[in-house]
Amino acid sequence: MKSVAIIGGGAAGCFCAIELKRILPDAEVTIYEAQDKLLAKVAITGGGRCNLTNSFQDFRDSNGQIERLEYVYPRGHRLMKRLFNIFSPDDTIKWFENHGVKLVTQPDGCIFPKSQDAMQIVRTLESLLKQTGVKIRTNYRINNISDLKEDIKVVTTGGKKTDKGYAFLSETGMEMEKLCPSLFTFELSDKDLKTLSGTIADNATLSIPKTKFKSSGILLITDWGTSGPATLKLSSYAARFLSEANYKAPLTINWISKTQDEALSILRKVITENKLKKLSSINIDGLTNRLWSHIIDRSTIREDIRCSEVGPKQLNKLSSTLTSDSYEITGKGRFKEEFVTCGGVSLKEIDHNTLRAKKHPDIYFAGEVLDIDAVTGGFNLQAAWTTGYAVAHSIQQV
């Protein structure tokens, strides 16, 4: 009879344990959790609604196959593509629906329980743990992984803020990738921008000059800088770069996600149609009146100027500001109560077919403890479900 220790009672650990007992009902499976309860992070994810996966609608080819995962998983996309052949987002949807959880898909592809209650997911998993006979040890801290007497160990401790969180693995000699935050908001130095707190740009593109890092989506201006999907995605893509730069870097905002020539064409058309109006009173799609006034000011143009008075140089300046407005990132903020970690156990240490440690055949890894992390939108939880499931089925083959 197999005995399996699962270190960490989060999404990956609990999912792995449930699947293990389903396919190996005689196995002795024990979850060791350092906190006083399981699934604490699942209970708060998605603002307490639990964004448990994504439809991946924006990342499918004409045959419905998921592709371009590098835009979803900045670290670990090749491994996730391989593992989706074992347990895909579609499999996740079926799994939860088969266990009585009705789901809804938002227009952006994010999938939530219809109840909009993360605790429904927590209660479903807890019930299955009990039904399948998984043993649970809470408030149990492990100093060395070798202290556990089970035949097989599965590490699912999630992301940590510091290397101390992985001290129990030090005896394994495994390489760890540097830990740093992912999914955070930006602090900016521009005081005028911050006066627009609460303003949204519907489709902005953010980029860090002289790098490949770029993201698009809704941009929210806050009283400390920027947030929203565009910011969070860029923070994920550039997590290591920004960490090494001590969260100080230039930031370019393209407020309408257009080229400068396209912006010029839009401006000429709107100005021609509104010659007698003040420039500040015209409407530019995707921009609020307050944000448009800010852009005019950034272009050093009088707000009371009439459209008929706007010359070629001013048009060029406006189009340049619209498409390449420059700011300075001066720090980072955290996104609500959630925290995703870039880094962890190096994927070079792992057999990508089984998620078993190459140097230690009795140790497996699943979830955010691996150097896998994703942009916001349910993708991180999907990685937990997929890797947890894959480990269970790898253990079955031992």
C-alpha positions as CSV (number, residue, x, y, z in Angstrom):
1,M,0.0,0.0,0.0
2,K,1.4,3.4,-1.0
3,S,1.7,6.1,1.7
4,V,1.8,9.7,0.4
5,A,2.5,12.9,2.3
6,I,1.2,16.1,0.7
7,I,3.0,19.1,2.1
8,G,0.6,22.1,1.8
9,G,-3.2,22.2,1.9
10,G,-3.9,24.7,-0.8
11,A,-5.6,24.2,-4.2
12,A,-2.9,22.0,-5.7
13,G,-2.4,19.9,-2.6
14,C,-6.1,19.2,-1.9
15,F,-6.8,18.5,-5.6
16,C,-3.9,16.1,-5.8
17,A,-5.1,14.3,-2.6
18,I,-8.6,13.9,-3.9
19,E,-7.5,12.6,-7.2
20,L,-5.0,10.2,-5.6
21,K,-7.7,8.6,-3.4
22,R,-10.0,8.3,-6.4
23,I,-7.6,6.4,-8.5
24,L,-5.7,4.7,-5.6
25,P,-8.4,4.2,-2.9
26,D,-6.2,2.0,-0.8
27,A,-3.4,4.5,-0.6
28,E,-2.8,6.3,2.7
29,V,-2.8,10.0,1.9
30,T,-2.1,12.7,4.5
31,I,-2.1,16.5,4.0
32,Y,0.3,18.4,6.2
33,E,-0.7,22.1,6.4
34,A,1.2,24.7,8.4
35,Q,-1.9,27.0,9.0
36,D,-5.0,26.1,11.0
37,K,-7.2,25.5,8.0
38,L,-7.0,24.3,4.4
39,L,-7.6,26.3,1.2
40,A,-7.2,29.8,2.8
41,K,-6.0,31.4,-0.5
42,V,-8.8,29.8,-2.5
43,A,-11.3,31.4,-0.1
44,I,-10.2,34.9,-1.1
45,T,-9.2,34.5,-4.7
46,G,-11.2,36.5,-7.3
47,G,-12.3,38.9,-4.6
48,G,-14.0,36.1,-2.7
49,R,-15.8,34.8,-5.7
50,C,-13.1,32.3,-6.8
51,N,-12.0,32.8,-10.4
52,L,-11.3,29.1,-10.6
53,T,-10.2,28.9,-14.3
54,N,-10.5,30.6,-17.7
55,S,-12.1,29.6,-21.0
56,F,-8.8,30.5,-22.8
57,Q,-11.1,31.9,-25.5
58,D,-8.4,34.4,-26.6
59,F,-5.7,31.7,-26.8
60,R,-7.3,29.1,-29.0
61,D,-6.7,28.3,-32.7
62,S,-9.4,27.6,-35.3
63,N,-9.6,24.0,-34.0
64,G,-10.1,25.1,-30.4
65,Q,-6.6,24.1,-29.4
66,I,-5.0,26.3,-26.7
67,E,-1.8,28.1,-28.0
68,R,0.3,31.1,-27.2
69,L,0.6,30.2,-23.6
70,E,3.6,32.5,-23.1
71,Y,1.1,35.4,-22.9
72,V,-0.7,33.6,-20.0
73,Y,2.2,31.9,-18.2
74,P,5.3,34.1,-18.4
75,R,7.2,31.4,-16.5
76,G,6.3,27.7,-17.2
77,H,4.3,28.0,-20.5
78,R,6.0,25.1,-22.2
79,L,5.4,22.8,-19.2
80,M,1.8,23.9,-18.9
81,K,1.2,23.2,-22.6
82,R,2.4,19.7,-22.1
83,L,0.4,19.2,-19.0
84,F,-2.8,20.4,-20.6
85,N,-2.7,17.2,-22.6
86,I,-3.3,15.4,-19.2
87,F,-5.7,17.8,-17.5
88,S,-6.9,20.9,-19.5
89,P,-9.1,23.9,-18.6
90,D,-12.0,22.1,-20.3
91,D,-11.4,19.1,-17.9
92,T,-11.4,21.5,-15.0
93,I,-14.8,22.8,-16.0
94,K,-16.2,19.2,-16.3
95,W,-14.6,18.2,-13.0
96,F,-16.3,20.9,-11.0
97,E,-19.6,20.6,-12.8
98,N,-19.6,16.8,-12.2
99,H,-19.2,17.6,-8.5
100,G,-22.2,19.9,-8.4
101,V,-20.7,23.3,-8.9
102,K,-22.5,25.3,-11.5
103,L,-20.2,27.7,-13.4
104,V,-20.6,30.9,-15.3
105,T,-18.2,32.4,-17.9
106,Q,-17.7,36.1,-18.1
107,P,-17.2,37.9,-21.5
108,D,-13.5,38.2,-20.7
109,G,-13.2,34.4,-20.3
110,C,-13.0,34.3,-16.5
111,I,-14.9,31.4,-15.0
112,F,-16.6,31.6,-11.6
113,P,-19.0,29.5,-9.6
114,K,-22.5,30.6,-10.4
115,S,-23.0,31.3,-6.7
116,Q,-20.2,33.9,-6.9
117,D,-19.0,32.4,-3.6
118,A,-15.4,31.1,-3.2
119,M,-16.5,29.1,-0.1
120,Q,-18.6,26.9,-2.4
121,I,-15.3,25.7,-3.9
122,V,-13.7,25.3,-0.5
123,R,-16.6,23.3,0.9
124,T,-16.7,21.1,-2.2
125,L,-13.1,20.2,-1.9
126,E,-13.3,19.8,1.9
127,S,-16.2,17.4,1.4
128,L,-14.4,15.3,-1.1
129,L,-11.3,15.1,1.1
130,K,-13.6,13.8,3.9
131,Q,-15.5,11.4,1.6
132,T,-12.3,9.9,0.2
133,G,-10.6,9.4,3.5
134,V,-7.7,11.8,3.2
135,K,-6.0,12.4,6.5
136,I,-5.4,16.1,7.5
137,R,-2.9,17.5,9.9
138,T,-3.2,21.2,10.3
139,N,-0.8,23.5,12.3
140,Y,1.9,21.1,11.3
141,R,5.2,22.7,10.3
142,I,7.9,20.6,8.6
143,N,11.6,21.4,9.2
144,N,13.1,18.8,6.9
145,I,11.3,16.9,4.2
146,S,13.2,13.7,5.3
147,D,11.4,13.9,8.6
148,L,8.3,12.6,6.9
149,K,8.1,8.8,6.9
150,E,5.8,8.3,3.9
151,D,7.1,6.5,0.8
152,I,6.2,9.5,-1.4
153,K,6.2,13.2,-0.7
154,V,4.3,15.8,-2.8
155,V,5.4,19.4,-2.2
156,T,2.5,21.9,-2.8
157,T,3.3,24.7,-0.4
158,G,2.5,27.5,-2.8
159,G,4.5,30.6,-3.4
160,K,6.6,32.2,-0.6
161,K,7.7,35.7,0.0
162,T,11.2,34.7,1.1
163,D,13.6,31.7,0.7
164,K,12.9,30.8,4.4
165,G,9.6,29.4,3.3
166,Y,11.4,26.7,1.4
167,A,14.1,25.9,4.0
168,F,12.6,22.4,4.6
169,L,13.9,21.6,1.0
170,S,17.5,22.7,1.6
171,E,18.7,19.2,2.2
172,T,17.6,18.2,-1.3
173,G,20.2,20.4,-2.9
174,M,17.7,21.5,-5.6
175,E,18.1,24.7,-7.5
176,M,15.6,27.4,-6.6
177,E,14.8,30.3,-8.9
178,K,14.9,33.8,-7.3
179,L,11.6,34.7,-5.5
180,C,9.9,38.0,-6.3
181,P,6.3,39.3,-6.4
182,S,4.1,39.0,-9.5
183,L,0.7,40.6,-10.1
184,F,1.1,44.0,-8.4
185,T,0.0,47.6,-9.1
186,F,2.4,50.4,-10.0
187,E,3.3,53.4,-8.0
188,L,4.0,56.4,-10.3
189,S,5.6,59.7,-9.6
190,D,3.3,61.9,-11.6
191,K,1.0,63.9,-9.3
192,D,-1.3,65.2,-12.0
193,L,-2.1,61.7,-13.2
194,K,-3.0,60.6,-9.6
195,T,-5.6,63.3,-9.4
196,L,-7.6,61.3,-11.9
197,S,-8.0,58.4,-9.5
198,G,-10.9,56.2,-10.5
199,T,-10.6,57.0,-14.2
200,I,-10.5,54.1,-16.6
201,A,-8.9,53.9,-20.1
202,D,-10.9,51.1,-21.9
203,N,-8.0,49.8,-24.1
204,A,-4.5,51.0,-23.2
205,T,-1.1,49.4,-23.9
206,L,1.7,49.6,-21.4
207,S,5.3,49.0,-22.1
208,I,8.7,49.4,-20.5
209,P,11.0,51.2,-23.0
210,K,14.1,49.3,-24.3
211,T,12.6,46.0,-23.2
212,K,10.2,43.4,-24.8
213,F,7.7,43.8,-22.0
214,K,4.2,45.0,-23.2
215,S,0.6,44.5,-22.2
216,S,-2.8,45.7,-23.2
217,G,-6.2,45.9,-21.6
218,I,-8.3,48.1,-19.3
219,L,-6.1,50.6,-17.3
220,L,-7.3,52.0,-14.0
221,I,-5.8,55.1,-12.6
222,T,-5.4,55.1,-8.8
223,D,-4.4,57.6,-6.2
224,W,-0.9,55.9,-6.1
225,G,-0.5,55.2,-9.8
226,T,-2.1,52.5,-12.0
227,S,-3.9,49.2,-11.6
228,G,-6.3,47.1,-13.7
229,P,-5.7,44.2,-16.1
230,A,-3.1,46.0,-18.2
231,T,-1.0,46.9,-15.2
232,L,-1.3,43.5,-13.6
233,K,-0.3,41.7,-16.8
234,L,2.8,43.9,-17.3
235,S,3.8,43.3,-13.7
236,S,3.7,39.6,-14.3
237,Y,5.6,39.7,-17.6
238,A,8.3,42.0,-16.1
239,A,8.3,40.6,-12.6
240,R,12.0,39.7,-12.5
241,F,13.1,42.8,-14.4
242,L,11.3,45.1,-12.1
243,S,12.5,43.3,-9.0
244,E,16.1,43.6,-10.2
245,A,15.5,47.3,-10.9
246,N,14.1,47.8,-7.4
247,Y,10.7,48.7,-8.9
248,K,12.0,51.8,-10.6
249,A,11.6,52.0,-14.3
250,P,10.2,54.1,-17.2
251,L,6.7,53.4,-18.3
252,T,5.1,54.2,-21.6
253,I,1.3,54.4,-21.9
254,N,-0.5,54.2,-25.2
255,W,-3.8,55.4,-24.1
256,I,-5.8,54.1,-27.1
257,S,-3.6,51.1,-28.3
258,K,-3.1,52.7,-31.8
259,T,-0.1,53.7,-33.8
260,Q,0.8,57.3,-34.0
261,D,-0.4,57.5,-37.7
262,E,-3.7,55.9,-36.7
263,A,-4.1,58.4,-33.8
264,L,-3.4,61.3,-36.2
265,S,-6.1,60.1,-38.5
266,I,-8.6,59.8,-35.7
267,L,-7.7,63.3,-34.4
268,R,-8.0,64.9,-37.9
269,K,-11.4,63.3,-38.4
270,V,-12.8,64.4,-35.0
271,I,-11.3,67.9,-35.2
272,T,-12.7,68.4,-38.8
273,E,-16.2,67.4,-37.6
274,N,-16.0,69.7,-34.6
275,K,-14.3,72.8,-35.9
276,L,-16.2,75.3,-33.7
277,K,-15.9,73.3,-30.5
278,K,-13.2,73.6,-27.9
279,L,-10.6,70.9,-28.2
280,S,-11.2,69.8,-24.6
281,S,-14.9,69.1,-25.3
282,I,-14.5,66.6,-28.2
283,N,-14.9,62.9,-27.6
284,I,-12.1,60.4,-28.2
285,D,-13.3,56.8,-28.0
286,G,-12.0,55.0,-24.9
287,L,-11.1,58.2,-23.0
288,T,-13.1,60.0,-20.4
289,N,-13.3,63.8,-20.5
290,R,-11.0,64.1,-17.5
291,L,-8.4,61.9,-19.1
292,W,-8.6,63.7,-22.4
293,S,-8.0,67.0,-20.6
294,H,-5.0,65.5,-18.9
295,I,-3.6,64.4,-22.3
296,I,-4.2,67.9,-23.8
297,D,-2.3,69.4,-20.8
298,R,0.5,66.8,-21.2
299,S,0.8,68.0,-24.8
300,T,1.2,71.6,-23.6
301,I,-1.8,72.8,-25.5
302,R,-4.4,75.3,-24.1
303,E,-7.6,73.6,-23.1
304,D,-9.7,76.5,-24.3
305,I,-8.3,76.3,-27.9
306,R,-10.9,75.6,-30.6
307,C,-10.5,72.7,-32.9
308,S,-10.2,75.1,-35.9
309,E,-7.1,76.6,-34.3
310,V,-5.2,73.3,-33.8
311,G,-2.2,73.3,-36.1
312,P,-0.1,70.4,-37.5
313,K,2.6,70.6,-34.7
314,Q,-0.1,70.5,-32.1
315,L,-1.8,67.5,-33.8
316,N,1.6,65.7,-33.9
317,K,2.1,66.4,-30.2
318,L,-1.4,65.2,-29.3
319,S,-0.9,62.0,-31.3
320,S,2.4,61.4,-29.7
321,T,1.0,61.8,-26.2
322,L,-1.9,59.6,-27.0
323,T,0.3,56.8,-28.1
324,S,3.6,57.2,-26.1
325,D,3.0,59.1,-22.9
326,S,5.9,58.7,-20.6
327,Y,5.9,58.2,-16.8
328,E,8.1,56.8,-14.1
329,I,7.4,53.7,-12.0
330,T,8.7,54.4,-8.5
331,G,7.4,51.3,-6.6
332,K,4.9,48.6,-6.4
333,G,1.7,47.9,-4.6
334,R,-0.1,44.6,-3.8
335,F,-3.3,43.6,-5.6
336,K,-6.0,43.4,-2.8
337,E,-5.1,40.5,-0.5
338,E,-3.8,38.2,-3.3
339,F,-0.1,37.5,-3.8
340,V,1.5,35.5,-6.6
341,T,5.1,34.6,-6.5
342,C,7.5,34.4,-9.4
343,G,10.2,31.9,-8.8
344,G,10.4,28.7,-6.7
345,V,11.7,25.2,-7.6
346,S,13.6,25.4,-10.9
347,L,11.8,23.6,-13.7
348,K,15.3,22.2,-14.7
349,E,15.1,20.1,-11.5
350,I,11.8,18.5,-12.6
351,D,10.9,15.6,-15.0
352,H,8.3,17.4,-17.1
353,N,6.4,14.2,-17.8
354,T,5.9,13.3,-14.2
355,L,6.7,16.4,-12.1
356,R,9.0,14.2,-10.1
357,A,12.4,15.6,-8.8
358,K,15.2,14.3,-11.1
359,K,17.5,13.9,-8.1
360,H,14.9,12.5,-5.7
361,P,12.5,10.0,-7.2
362,D,10.3,10.0,-4.0
363,I,9.5,13.8,-4.3
364,Y,7.0,15.4,-6.6
365,F,6.0,19.1,-7.0
366,A,2.7,20.8,-7.9
367,G,1.3,24.3,-7.8
368,E,3.0,27.6,-7.2
369,V,6.0,26.1,-5.4
370,L,7.2,25.4,-9.0
371,D,8.6,28.3,-11.1
372,I,5.2,28.6,-12.8
373,D,3.0,31.7,-12.5
374,A,0.4,33.4,-14.6
375,V,-1.3,36.7,-15.3
376,T,-4.6,37.4,-13.6
377,G,-7.8,35.7,-14.8
378,G,-8.0,32.3,-13.3
379,F,-4.8,31.0,-14.9
380,N,-2.9,30.5,-11.6
381,L,-5.6,28.3,-10.1
382,Q,-5.7,26.4,-13.4
383,A,-2.0,25.6,-13.0
384,A,-2.8,24.3,-9.5
385,W,-5.5,22.0,-10.7
386,T,-3.5,20.7,-13.6
387,T,-0.2,20.1,-11.8
388,G,-2.0,18.5,-8.8
389,Y,-3.9,16.1,-11.1
390,A,-0.8,15.3,-13.1
391,V,1.2,14.4,-10.0
392,A,-1.6,12.1,-8.8
393,H,-1.6,10.2,-12.0
394,S,2.2,10.0,-12.1
395,I,2.2,8.4,-8.6
396,Q,-0.3,5.9,-9.8
397,Q,2.3,4.6,-12.3
398,V,5.0,4.1,-9.6
